[in-house]
Structures are given as structure tokens and as C-alpha cells.
């Protein structure tokens, strides 16, 4: 390496180390929010304790989600053309 590249690489390395230390410091100082989902061991475990909502309520919340194609609905209902 030339003398010009060595200081540049050391500056980049120093910046990366400083940035990593700052991220670690911020992560340690952060106060968890109540109900926040925090990953542990590279996975998120969620316990579902609620009841499922009805189909009518789901349609009222998010709208109709099925794609209505006449040929498929005929096959689904058991009707022939």
C-alpha cells in the first residue's frame, strides 16, 4: 500500500469502531417500552392470548381480501357451467 492509502484506511477503521461503540452505548441506554417486542437469540417469540376475530369483523376492518374470479368461485361452490 502506498503511504496515502494507509491513513485513509485507518480513518475509516476508526470511524467504524466509533460508530459501533455509539450504537452499543445507545442500545444499552434505551429504556424498553411496555409491550415492546424484543428479539432474543435471533428470533421473536409471540404468545397470542386473544380470541380470533370473526370473518364479518375482519371484512369490516380491512375490507374484502379475496380475489373474486368467477371461474374459481364456481369451482369452489361446486357448480358447473
C-alpha positions as a printed Julia matrix, in Angstrom:
81×3 Matrix{Float64}:
   0.0     0.0     0.0
   1.1     3.49   -0.62
   1.58    5.96    2.17
  -1.53    7.84    1.02
  -3.91    4.87    1.46
  -2.76    3.84    4.96
  -4.09    6.92    6.82
  -7.33    6.78    4.85
  -7.96    3.15    5.82
  -7.08    3.84    9.45
  -9.56    6.75    9.48
 -12.29    4.53    8.05
 -11.49    1.83   10.62
 -11.56    4.36   13.45
 -14.91    5.71   12.23
 -16.42    2.22   12.07
 -15.19    1.42   15.59
 -16.57    4.7    16.94
 -19.92    4.14   15.23
 -20.18    0.59   16.6
 -19.37    1.79   20.12
 -22.0     4.54   19.83
 -24.66    2.06   18.66
 -23.83   -0.26   21.56
 -23.99    2.61   24.05
 -27.4     3.73   22.71
 -28.74    0.18   22.79
 -27.72   -0.25   26.43
 -29.2     3.08   27.49
 -32.56    2.58   25.78
 -35.44    2.03   28.17
 -37.75   -0.69   26.86
 -41.28    0.39   26.02
 -44.09   -1.51   27.74
 -45.35   -4.13   25.29
 -42.32   -3.8    23.0
 -41.28   -6.97   21.2
 -37.56   -7.54   21.67
 -35.81  -10.31   19.71
 -33.81  -12.81   21.72
 -31.37  -15.28   20.21
 -32.17  -14.0    16.7
 -35.88  -14.82   16.98
 -39.1   -13.27   18.15
 -41.46  -15.33   20.27
 -45.03  -14.07   20.44
 -47.69  -15.51   22.7
 -51.17  -15.0    21.35
 -53.66  -14.73   24.17
 -56.59  -13.08   22.39
 -59.58  -14.52   20.62
 -59.7   -14.64   16.83
 -62.0   -12.07   15.25
 -64.95  -13.17   13.17
 -64.95  -13.06    9.39
 -67.51  -10.26    9.35
 -65.42   -8.17   11.73
 -62.3    -8.82    9.64
 -64.06   -7.65    6.48
 -65.27   -4.56    8.35
 -61.69   -3.77    9.49
 -59.62   -4.47    6.37
 -62.17   -4.9     3.6
 -62.74   -7.81    1.29
 -59.45   -9.58    0.79
 -60.42  -12.41   -1.56
 -59.9   -12.01   -5.28
 -63.2   -12.75   -6.91
 -62.7   -14.7   -10.16
 -65.96  -16.18  -11.48
 -64.4   -19.44  -12.72
 -62.84  -20.13   -9.35
 -65.94  -19.23   -7.35
 -67.99  -21.64   -9.49
 -65.49  -24.42   -8.78
 -65.37  -23.51   -5.1
 -69.16  -23.67   -4.78
 -69.31  -26.97   -6.7
 -71.3   -25.59   -9.6
 -70.65  -26.48  -13.21
 -71.12  -24.22  -16.22
